Amino acid sequence: MLGGMTIIAQPVPSAPRGRHGSPGALRLAIAYLTCAACVPYIALKLTWLFGGNLGVNDTGMMHSTKVEVANVITFALDATTILIELAFTYGWGRRLPSWLVVVPIWVGTGLLAPLALGIPLGTIVQFAMGEGSPTSSAGASALDPWVFVVVYGGFITQAAGLTVAFAFYAKARWPEAFALLARDVPAGPTDVMRRFLAWAAAVPMAFVVIVDLYWAFGGDGGRKTDLSATQQVIQFVDASLALAGAAGALALVQRRSGRLLVPMIATWVGGAAGFSYGLFTCLVAADPDTTTLMNLDALAGMLGGLVIALAGASLIAERAAERAPGTEGGAENAGQSASPTASRTP
């Protein structure tokens, strides 16, 4: 919901930059650390796709059709991570169309957020419960323990790097969004539809919350395999994100007083997590151990996240139409464009 908001008069600090408008040392360090974190994962995927078995104990599983399709998709996703990180860092990224930036980072947020939040906390819980490390859990024997450390350590680093880089990028490109108030988003012609979409998204998201909390607290119905402590924590994180996404979307359409930054972040992360993880599960993660309830959980998250995204897209389209040349809103924004605090990019 960043693309076309009303201009806010308050100045917003810009992202650190070096001489002649080049990225500052901090942003460059974040960018290259994030890109470096992608390299081991990409190397492993290429090795496996070309028939190698580095770090693999179950070669039959690794070279099955399902896993090879998953490896192609995840290789492409991690390669895209490098491109989007560089777009956030260098000036050419601000000249890209908004959708070309927003869609990849939204999908990436949904894939990385549950892992970045759940794995560190889950590892602590698992050690505290005396179950050992997550690499010793059932099902982990297909790969060497170091593979899990490299892969998930890389995911956590990527999540942190992309978050910081996107915050700098968004503050530079859409500064008004960081100070947006409820009164700055007046009701428009699609307001009724957005309210309907927000409430419609709450239904499948509520299903996700109930099912994931049931599994998080030890329920085993609808599953063929037991969950480790780390996996139970990840289920709890999934439920929390689904709840945050639904609550954030409802808070935005209610337009109560106050700043909208927190509900915007909740809607962004929660909706993305439901959609991205649900879609990925439906596409590549189905196997004989996947039950009907697990598939319904993934489908509900995907649909709930998609409906939340549609609500946000309708608001972006409406705000863009209001600011278009020849409209009253567009004329007002044109008059304000000389202000140093006005956004100069879409």
Rosetta blueprint (number, residue, H / E / L):
1 M L
2 L L
3 G L
4 G L
5 M L
6 T L
7 I L
8 I L
9 A L
10 Q L
11 P L
12 V L
13 P L
14 S L
15 A L
16 P L
17 R E
18 G L
19 R H
20 H H
21 G H
22 S L
23 P E
24 G L
25 A H
26 L H
27 R H
28 L H
29 A H
30 I H
31 A H
32 Y H
33 L H
34 T H
35 C H
36 A H
37 A H
38 C H
39 V H
40 P H
41 Y H
42 I H
43 A H
44 L H
45 K H
46 L H
47 T H
48 W H
49 L H
50 F L
51 G L
52 G L
53 N L
54 L L
55 G L
56 V E
57 N L
58 D L
59 T H
60 G H
61 M H
62 M H
63 H L
64 S L
65 T H
66 K H
67 V H
68 E H
69 V H
70 A H
71 N H
72 V H
73 I H
74 T H
75 F H
76 A H
77 L H
78 D H
79 A H
80 T H
81 T H
82 I H
83 L H
84 I H
85 E H
86 L H
87 A H
88 F H
89 T H
90 Y L
91 G H
92 W H
93 G H
94 R H
95 R H
96 L L
97 P L
98 S H
99 W H
100 L H
101 V H
102 V H
103 V H
104 P H
105 I H
106 W H
107 V H
108 G H
109 T H
110 G H
111 L H
112 L H
113 A H
114 P H
115 L H
116 A H
117 L H
118 G H
119 I H
120 P H
121 L H
122 G H
123 T H
124 I H
125 V H
126 Q H
127 F H
128 A H
129 M L
130 G L
131 E L
132 G L
133 S L
134 P H
135 T H
136 S H
137 S L
138 A L
139 G L
140 A H
141 S H
142 A H
143 L E
144 D L
145 P H
146 W H
147 V H
148 F H
149 V H
150 V H
151 V H
152 Y H
153 G H
154 G H
155 F H
156 I H
157 T H
158 Q H
159 A H
160 A H
161 G H
162 L H
163 T H
164 V H
165 A H
166 F H
167 A H
168 F H
169 Y H
170 A H
171 K H
172 A H
173 R H
174 W L
175 P H
176 E H
177 A H
178 F H
179 A H
180 L L
181 L E
182 A H
183 R H
184 D H
185 V L
186 P L
187 A L
188 G L
189 P L
190 T L
191 D H
192 V H
193 M H
194 R H
195 R H
196 F H
197 L H
198 A H
199 W H
200 A H
201 A H
202 A H
203 V H
204 P H
205 M H
206 A H
207 F H
208 V H
209 V H
210 I H
211 V H
212 D H
213 L H
214 Y H
215 W H
216 A H
217 F L
218 G L
219 G L
220 D L
221 G L
222 G L
223 R L
224 K L
225 T L
226 D L
227 L L
228 S L
229 A H
230 T H
231 Q H
232 Q H
233 V H
234 I H
235 Q H
236 F H
237 V H
238 D H
239 A H
240 S H
241 L H
242 A H
243 L H
244 A H
245 G H
246 A H
247 A H
248 G H
249 A H
250 L H
251 A H
252 L H
253 V H
254 Q H
255 R L
256 R L
257 S L
258 G L
259 R E
260 L L
261 L H
262 V H
263 P H
264 M H
265 I H
266 A H
267 T H
268 W H
269 V H
270 G H
271 G H
272 A H
273 A H
274 G H
275 F H
276 S H
277 Y H
278 G H
279 L H
280 F H
281 T H
282 C H
283 L H
284 V H
285 A L
286 A L
287 D L
288 P L
289 D L
290 T L
291 T L
292 T H
293 L H
294 M H
295 N H
296 L H
297 D H
298 A H
299 L H
300 A H
301 G H
302 M H
303 L H
304 G H
305 G H
306 L H
307 V H
308 I H
309 A H
310 L H
311 A H
312 G H
313 A H
314 S H
315 L H
316 I H
317 A H
318 E H
319 R H
320 A H
321 A H
322 E H
323 R H
324 A L
325 P L
326 G L
327 T L
328 E H
329 G H
330 G H
331 A H
332 E H
333 N H
334 A H
335 G H
336 Q H
337 S L
338 A L
339 S L
340 P L
341 T L
342 A L
343 S L
344 R L
345 T L
346 P L
